[in-house]
Amino acid sequence: MATGQTTHPTYSTLHFLVRHGDWVAAIVALVPVVAGVLAWATGLSPVYAVAGLLAGAFLYLIMRSYVELVRVIVDMLLPK
């Protein structure tokens, strides 16, 4: 690095979540739903489908709040 030059961290993961966080939250929340429905479709109890739906709803809430928190951090603390 030449004298006088500074490098700033890019925080690529944070910027990815700011741009695509809505999709990430939806996809992550669909995983337990699909797993529960597949478990039910393979002959297990329908309780697995219900549990998958409940877990998906809870996971969506958690992921959305995490994405919102990341957006606030990026907006307020990272240099523009």
JONORWO-V684614 format. One record per pair of residues at least 24 apart in sequence whose C-alpha atoms are under 7 Angstrom apart, sorted by the first residue. I is the first residue (numbers start at 0). J is the second residue. If there is no record, write none. Layout:
i=I j=J
i=I j=J
This chain:
i=13 j=69
i=16 j=66
i=17 j=66
i=17 j=69
i=17 j=70
i=20 j=66
i=24 j=59
i=24 j=62
i=24 j=63
i=25 j=59
i=28 j=55
i=28 j=56
i=28 j=58
i=28 j=59
i=29 j=55
i=31 j=55
